[in-house]
Amino acid sequence: MATKDQIRKHLSLSSSVTLSVSKPSNGAETQKIRVMEHVQISKGAKA
């Protein structure tokens, strides 16, 4: 079960991802996305 903090981070990340789809994302943003996907996969959730 994800903690409230993890959910909050995920939601803020998700919203920033949808806003930045049209422009190339910087390295840090891409890294955050990869980390979040890895966390979801690790917990058995589909990304």
mmCIF file of the N, C-alpha and C atoms, coordinates in Angstrom:
data_MODEL
# 
_entry.id   MODEL 
# 
loop_
_atom_site.group_PDB 
_atom_site.id 
_atom_site.type_symbol 
_atom_site.label_atom_id 
_atom_site.label_alt_id 
_atom_site.label_comp_id 
_atom_site.label_asym_id 
_atom_site.label_entity_id 
_atom_site.label_seq_id 
_atom_site.pdbx_PDB_ins_code 
_atom_site.Cartn_x 
_atom_site.Cartn_y 
_atom_site.Cartn_z 
_atom_site.occupancy 
_atom_site.B_iso_or_equiv 
_atom_site.pdbx_formal_charge 
_atom_site.auth_seq_id 
_atom_site.auth_comp_id 
_atom_site.auth_asym_id 
_atom_site.auth_atom_id 
_atom_site.pdbx_PDB_model_num 
ATOM 1   N N  . MET A 1 1  ? 0.846  -1.195 0.000   1.00 0.00 ? 1  MET A N  1 
ATOM 2   C CA . MET A 1 1  ? 0.000  0.000  0.000   1.00 0.00 ? 1  MET A CA 1 
ATOM 3   C C  . MET A 1 1  ? 0.885  1.249  0.000   1.00 0.00 ? 1  MET A C  1 
ATOM 4   N N  . ALA A 1 2  ? 0.614  2.138  -0.902  1.00 0.00 ? 2  ALA A N  1 
ATOM 5   C CA . ALA A 1 2  ? 1.407  3.359  -0.994  1.00 0.00 ? 2  ALA A CA 1 
ATOM 6   C C  . ALA A 1 2  ? 1.051  4.311  0.145   1.00 0.00 ? 2  ALA A C  1 
ATOM 7   N N  . THR A 1 3  ? 2.051  5.008  0.643   1.00 0.00 ? 3  THR A N  1 
ATOM 8   C CA . THR A 1 3  ? 1.801  5.997  1.685   1.00 0.00 ? 3  THR A CA 1 
ATOM 9   C C  . THR A 1 3  ? 1.205  7.257  1.061   1.00 0.00 ? 3  THR A C  1 
ATOM 10  N N  . LYS A 1 4  ? 0.628  8.108  1.892   1.00 0.00 ? 4  LYS A N  1 
ATOM 11  C CA . LYS A 1 4  ? 0.050  9.353  1.387   1.00 0.00 ? 4  LYS A CA 1 
ATOM 12  C C  . LYS A 1 4  ? 1.110  10.196 0.689   1.00 0.00 ? 4  LYS A C  1 
ATOM 13  N N  . ASP A 1 5  ? 2.333  10.183 1.233   1.00 0.00 ? 5  ASP A N  1 
ATOM 14  C CA . ASP A 1 5  ? 3.414  10.963 0.639   1.00 0.00 ? 5  ASP A CA 1 
ATOM 15  C C  . ASP A 1 5  ? 3.764  10.435 -0.748  1.00 0.00 ? 5  ASP A C  1 
ATOM 16  N N  . GLN A 1 6  ? 3.820  9.110  -0.898  1.00 0.00 ? 6  GLN A N  1 
ATOM 17  C CA . GLN A 1 6  ? 4.126  8.515  -2.200  1.00 0.00 ? 6  GLN A CA 1 
ATOM 18  C C  . GLN A 1 6  ? 3.038  8.848  -3.213  1.00 0.00 ? 6  GLN A C  1 
ATOM 19  N N  . ILE A 1 7  ? 1.784  8.780  -2.780  1.00 0.00 ? 7  ILE A N  1 
ATOM 20  C CA . ILE A 1 7  ? 0.669  9.102  -3.667  1.00 0.00 ? 7  ILE A CA 1 
ATOM 21  C C  . ILE A 1 7  ? 0.747  10.561 -4.094  1.00 0.00 ? 7  ILE A C  1 
ATOM 22  N N  . ARG A 1 8  ? 1.044  11.441 -3.142  1.00 0.00 ? 8  ARG A N  1 
ATOM 23  C CA . ARG A 1 8  ? 1.148  12.868 -3.435  1.00 0.00 ? 8  ARG A CA 1 
ATOM 24  C C  . ARG A 1 8  ? 2.251  13.113 -4.460  1.00 0.00 ? 8  ARG A C  1 
ATOM 25  N N  . LYS A 1 9  ? 3.413  12.466 -4.258  1.00 0.00 ? 9  LYS A N  1 
ATOM 26  C CA . LYS A 1 9  ? 4.522  12.613 -5.201  1.00 0.00 ? 9  LYS A CA 1 
ATOM 27  C C  . LYS A 1 9  ? 4.123  12.091 -6.570  1.00 0.00 ? 9  LYS A C  1 
ATOM 28  N N  . HIS A 1 10 ? 3.447  10.955 -6.598  1.00 0.00 ? 10 HIS A N  1 
ATOM 29  C CA . HIS A 1 10 ? 3.042  10.354 -7.860  1.00 0.00 ? 10 HIS A CA 1 
ATOM 30  C C  . HIS A 1 10 ? 2.061  11.255 -8.602  1.00 0.00 ? 10 HIS A C  1 
ATOM 31  N N  . LEU A 1 11 ? 1.107  11.823 -7.885  1.00 0.00 ? 11 LEU A N  1 
ATOM 32  C CA . LEU A 1 11 ? 0.125  12.693 -8.517  1.00 0.00 ? 11 LEU A CA 1 
ATOM 33  C C  . LEU A 1 11 ? 0.778  13.957 -9.056  1.00 0.00 ? 11 LEU A C  1 
ATOM 34  N N  . SER A 1 12 ? 1.702  14.537 -8.290  1.00 0.00 ? 12 SER A N  1 
ATOM 35  C CA . SER A 1 12 ? 2.375  15.743 -8.768  1.00 0.00 ? 12 SER A CA 1 
ATOM 36  C C  . SER A 1 12 ? 3.244  15.409 -9.973  1.00 0.00 ? 12 SER A C  1 
ATOM 37  N N  . LEU A 1 13 ? 3.866  14.234 -9.952  1.00 0.00 ? 13 LEU A N  1 
ATOM 38  C CA . LEU A 1 13 ? 4.683  13.804 -11.078 1.00 0.00 ? 13 LEU A CA 1 
ATOM 39  C C  . LEU A 1 13 ? 3.810  13.561 -12.301 1.00 0.00 ? 13 LEU A C  1 
ATOM 40  N N  . SER A 1 14 ? 2.689  12.883 -12.113 1.00 0.00 ? 14 SER A N  1 
ATOM 41  C CA . SER A 1 14 ? 1.793  12.579 -13.222 1.00 0.00 ? 14 SER A CA 1 
ATOM 42  C C  . SER A 1 14 ? 1.295  13.852 -13.888 1.00 0.00 ? 14 SER A C  1 
ATOM 43  N N  . SER A 1 15 ? 0.915  14.844 -13.086 1.00 0.00 ? 15 SER A N  1 
ATOM 44  C CA . SER A 1 15 ? 0.405  16.083 -13.652 1.00 0.00 ? 15 SER A CA 1 
ATOM 45  C C  . SER A 1 15 ? 1.504  16.823 -14.409 1.00 0.00 ? 15 SER A C  1 
ATOM 46  N N  . SER A 1 16 ? 2.737  16.783 -13.889 1.00 0.00 ? 16 SER A N  1 
ATOM 47  C CA . SER A 1 16 ? 3.827  17.467 -14.582 1.00 0.00 ? 16 SER A CA 1 
ATOM 48  C C  . SER A 1 16 ? 4.194  16.743 -15.868 1.00 0.00 ? 16 SER A C  1 
ATOM 49  N N  . VAL A 1 17 ? 4.032  15.435 -15.880 1.00 0.00 ? 17 VAL A N  1 
ATOM 50  C CA . VAL A 1 17 ? 4.322  14.651 -17.082 1.00 0.00 ? 17 VAL A CA 1 
ATOM 51  C C  . VAL A 1 17 ? 3.345  15.017 -18.187 1.00 0.00 ? 17 VAL A C  1 
ATOM 52  N N  . THR A 1 18 ? 2.057  15.086 -17.872 1.00 0.00 ? 18 THR A N  1 
ATOM 53  C CA . THR A 1 18 ? 1.065  15.389 -18.890 1.00 0.00 ? 18 THR A CA 1 
ATOM 54  C C  . THR A 1 18 ? 1.260  16.808 -19.419 1.00 0.00 ? 18 THR A C  1 
ATOM 55  N N  . LEU A 1 19 ? 1.725  17.712 -18.577 1.00 0.00 ? 19 LEU A N  1 
ATOM 56  C CA . LEU A 1 19 ? 1.938  19.086 -19.018 1.00 0.00 ? 19 LEU A CA 1 
ATOM 57  C C  . LEU A 1 19 ? 3.187  19.226 -19.886 1.00 0.00 ? 19 LEU A C  1 
ATOM 58  N N  . SER A 1 20 ? 4.164  18.344 -19.685 1.00 0.00 ? 20 SER A N  1 
ATOM 59  C CA . SER A 1 20 ? 5.431  18.505 -20.391 1.00 0.00 ? 20 SER A CA 1 
ATOM 60  C C  . SER A 1 20 ? 5.607  17.523 -21.545 1.00 0.00 ? 20 SER A C  1 
ATOM 61  N N  . VAL A 1 21 ? 4.519  16.899 -21.998 1.00 0.00 ? 21 VAL A N  1 
ATOM 62  C CA . VAL A 1 21 ? 4.614  15.922 -23.084 1.00 0.00 ? 21 VAL A CA 1 
ATOM 63  C C  . VAL A 1 21 ? 5.063  16.603 -24.374 1.00 0.00 ? 21 VAL A C  1 
ATOM 64  N N  . SER A 1 22 ? 4.544  17.802 -24.651 1.00 0.00 ? 22 SER A N  1 
ATOM 65  C CA . SER A 1 22 ? 4.830  18.466 -25.914 1.00 0.00 ? 22 SER A CA 1 
ATOM 66  C C  . SER A 1 22 ? 6.259  18.989 -26.003 1.00 0.00 ? 22 SER A C  1 
ATOM 67  N N  . LYS A 1 23 ? 6.862  19.295 -24.860 1.00 0.00 ? 23 LYS A N  1 
ATOM 68  C CA . LYS A 1 23 ? 8.237  19.791 -24.889 1.00 0.00 ? 23 LYS A CA 1 
ATOM 69  C C  . LYS A 1 23 ? 9.198  18.697 -24.418 1.00 0.00 ? 23 LYS A C  1 
ATOM 70  N N  . PRO A 1 24 ? 10.435 18.697 -24.890 1.00 0.00 ? 24 PRO A N  1 
ATOM 71  C CA . PRO A 1 24 ? 11.376 17.672 -24.439 1.00 0.00 ? 24 PRO A CA 1 
ATOM 72  C C  . PRO A 1 24 ? 11.647 17.818 -22.945 1.00 0.00 ? 24 PRO A C  1 
ATOM 73  N N  . SER A 1 25 ? 11.560 16.716 -22.231 1.00 0.00 ? 25 SER A N  1 
ATOM 74  C CA . SER A 1 25 ? 11.782 16.773 -20.789 1.00 0.00 ? 25 SER A CA 1 
ATOM 75  C C  . SER A 1 25 ? 13.269 16.777 -20.491 1.00 0.00 ? 25 SER A C  1 
ATOM 76  N N  . ASN A 1 26 ? 13.629 17.411 -19.406 1.00 0.00 ? 26 ASN A N  1 
ATOM 77  C CA . ASN A 1 26 ? 15.041 17.443 -19.021 1.00 0.00 ? 26 ASN A CA 1 
ATOM 78  C C  . ASN A 1 26 ? 15.427 16.124 -18.360 1.00 0.00 ? 26 ASN A C  1 
ATOM 79  N N  . GLY A 1 27 ? 16.689 15.933 -18.106 1.00 0.00 ? 27 GLY A N  1 
ATOM 80  C CA . GLY A 1 27 ? 17.189 14.676 -17.551 1.00 0.00 ? 27 GLY A CA 1 
ATOM 81  C C  . GLY A 1 27 ? 16.579 14.342 -16.205 1.00 0.00 ? 27 GLY A C  1 
ATOM 82  N N  . ALA A 1 28 ? 16.425 15.350 -15.354 1.00 0.00 ? 28 ALA A N  1 
ATOM 83  C CA . ALA A 1 28 ? 15.898 15.115 -14.014 1.00 0.00 ? 28 ALA A CA 1 
ATOM 84  C C  . ALA A 1 28 ? 14.454 14.624 -14.078 1.00 0.00 ? 28 ALA A C  1 
ATOM 85  N N  . GLU A 1 29 ? 13.668 15.233 -14.938 1.00 0.00 ? 29 GLU A N  1 
ATOM 86  C CA . GLU A 1 29 ? 12.261 14.836 -15.068 1.00 0.00 ? 29 GLU A CA 1 
ATOM 87  C C  . GLU A 1 29 ? 12.161 13.407 -15.593 1.00 0.00 ? 29 GLU A C  1 
ATOM 88  N N  . THR A 1 30 ? 12.970 13.094 -16.603 1.00 0.00 ? 30 THR A N  1 
ATOM 89  C CA . THR A 1 30 ? 12.982 11.740 -17.162 1.00 0.00 ? 30 THR A CA 1 
ATOM 90  C C  . THR A 1 30 ? 13.392 10.732 -16.101 1.00 0.00 ? 30 THR A C  1 
ATOM 91  N N  . GLN A 1 31 ? 14.371 11.102 -15.297 1.00 0.00 ? 31 GLN A N  1 
ATOM 92  C CA . GLN A 1 31 ? 14.837 10.205 -14.239 1.00 0.00 ? 31 GLN A CA 1 
ATOM 93  C C  . GLN A 1 31 ? 13.721 9.961  -13.220 1.00 0.00 ? 31 GLN A C  1 
ATOM 94  N N  . LYS A 1 32 ? 12.976 11.007 -12.875 1.00 0.00 ? 32 LYS A N  1 
ATOM 95  C CA . LYS A 1 32 ? 11.865 10.859 -11.934 1.00 0.00 ? 32 LYS A CA 1 
ATOM 96  C C  . LYS A 1 32 ? 10.827 9.883  -12.484 1.00 0.00 ? 32 LYS A C  1 
ATOM 97  N N  . ILE A 1 33 ? 10.531 10.024 -13.781 1.00 0.00 ? 33 ILE A N  1 
ATOM 98  C CA . ILE A 1 33 ? 9.546  9.145  -14.416 1.00 0.00 ? 33 ILE A CA 1 
ATOM 99  C C  . ILE A 1 33 ? 10.023 7.700  -14.348 1.00 0.00 ? 33 ILE A C  1 
ATOM 100 N N  . ARG A 1 34 ? 11.282 7.480  -14.674 1.00 0.00 ? 34 ARG A N  1 
ATOM 101 C CA . ARG A 1 34 ? 11.833 6.123  -14.637 1.00 0.00 ? 34 ARG A CA 1 
ATOM 102 C C  . ARG A 1 34 ? 11.784 5.549  -13.231 1.00 0.00 ? 34 ARG A C  1 
ATOM 103 N N  . VAL A 1 35 ? 12.114 6.371  -12.234 1.00 0.00 ? 35 VAL A N  1 
ATOM 104 C CA . VAL A 1 35 ? 12.090 5.915  -10.845 1.00 0.00 ? 35 VAL A CA 1 
ATOM 105 C C  . VAL A 1 35 ? 10.662 5.543  -10.446 1.00 0.00 ? 35 VAL A C  1 
ATOM 106 N N  . MET A 1 36 ? 9.695  6.373  -10.827 1.00 0.00 ? 36 MET A N  1 
ATOM 107 C CA . MET A 1 36 ? 8.301  6.100  -10.470 1.00 0.00 ? 36 MET A CA 1 
ATOM 108 C C  . MET A 1 36 ? 7.830  4.814  -11.127 1.00 0.00 ? 36 MET A C  1 
ATOM 109 N N  . GLU A 1 37 ? 8.196  4.607  -12.405 1.00 0.00 ? 37 GLU A N  1 
ATOM 110 C CA . GLU A 1 37 ? 7.831  3.371  -13.091 1.00 0.00 ? 37 GLU A CA 1 
ATOM 111 C C  . GLU A 1 37 ? 8.458  2.181  -12.383 1.00 0.00 ? 37 GLU A C  1 
ATOM 112 N N  . HIS A 1 38 ? 9.709  2.326  -11.979 1.00 0.00 ? 38 HIS A N  1 
ATOM 113 C CA . HIS A 1 38 ? 10.406 1.242  -11.291 1.00 0.00 ? 38 HIS A CA 1 
ATOM 114 C C  . HIS A 1 38 ? 9.713  0.911  -9.968  1.00 0.00 ? 38 HIS A C  1 
ATOM 115 N N  . VAL A 1 39 ? 9.292  1.952  -9.244  1.00 0.00 ? 39 VAL A N  1 
ATOM 116 C CA . VAL A 1 39 ? 8.598  1.748  -7.972  1.00 0.00 ? 39 VAL A CA 1 
ATOM 117 C C  . VAL A 1 39 ? 7.289  1.000  -8.207  1.00 0.00 ? 39 VAL A C  1 
ATOM 118 N N  . GLN A 1 40 ? 6.552  1.398  -9.236  1.00 0.00 ? 40 GLN A N  1 
ATOM 119 C CA . GLN A 1 40 ? 5.282  0.739  -9.530  1.00 0.00 ? 40 GLN A CA 1 
ATOM 120 C C  . GLN A 1 40 ? 5.509  -0.723 -9.898  1.00 0.00 ? 40 GLN A C  1 
ATOM 121 N N  . ILE A 1 41 ? 6.503  -0.997 -10.723 1.00 0.00 ? 41 ILE A N  1 
ATOM 122 C CA . ILE A 1 41 ? 6.808  -2.369 -11.124 1.00 0.00 ? 41 ILE A CA 1 
ATOM 123 C C  . ILE A 1 41 ? 7.227  -3.186 -9.909  1.00 0.00 ? 41 ILE A C  1 
ATOM 124 N N  . SER A 1 42 ? 8.036  -2.584 -9.048  1.00 0.00 ? 42 SER A N  1 
ATOM 125 C CA . SER A 1 42 ? 8.501  -3.276 -7.845  1.00 0.00 ? 42 SER A CA 1 
ATOM 126 C C  . SER A 1 42 ? 7.341  -3.670 -6.939  1.00 0.00 ? 42 SER A C  1 
ATOM 127 N N  . LYS A 1 43 ? 6.313  -2.845 -6.900  1.00 0.00 ? 43 LYS A N  1 
ATOM 128 C CA . LYS A 1 43 ? 5.154  -3.125 -6.049  1.00 0.00 ? 43 LYS A CA 1 
ATOM 129 C C  . LYS A 1 43 ? 4.143  -4.014 -6.756  1.00 0.00 ? 43 LYS A C  1 
ATOM 130 N N  . GLY A 1 44 ? 4.413  -4.382 -8.004  1.00 0.00 ? 44 GLY A N  1 
ATOM 131 C CA . GLY A 1 44 ? 3.527  -5.275 -8.732  1.00 0.00 ? 44 GLY A CA 1 
ATOM 132 C C  . GLY A 1 44 ? 2.399  -4.564 -9.453  1.00 0.00 ? 44 GLY A C  1 
ATOM 133 N N  . ALA A 1 45 ? 2.444  -3.237 -9.510  1.00 0.00 ? 45 ALA A N  1 
ATOM 134 C CA . ALA A 1 45 ? 1.404  -2.480 -10.199 1.00 0.00 ? 45 ALA A CA 1 
ATOM 135 C C  . ALA A 1 45 ? 1.817  -2.244 -11.646 1.00 0.00 ? 45 ALA A C  1 
ATOM 136 N N  . LYS A 1 46 ? 0.843  -2.177 -12.532 1.00 0.00 ? 46 LYS A N  1 
ATOM 137 C CA . LYS A 1 46 ? 1.146  -1.881 -13.934 1.00 0.00 ? 46 LYS A CA 1 
ATOM 138 C C  . LYS A 1 46 ? 1.397  -0.385 -14.078 1.00 0.00 ? 46 LYS A C  1 
ATOM 139 N N  . ALA A 1 47 ? 2.449  -0.042 -14.813 1.00 0.00 ? 47 ALA A N  1 
ATOM 140 C CA . ALA A 1 47 ? 2.805  1.370  -14.986 1.00 0.00 ? 47 ALA A CA 1 
ATOM 141 C C  . ALA A 1 47 ? 1.834  2.034  -15.945 1.00 0.00 ? 47 ALA A C  1 
# 
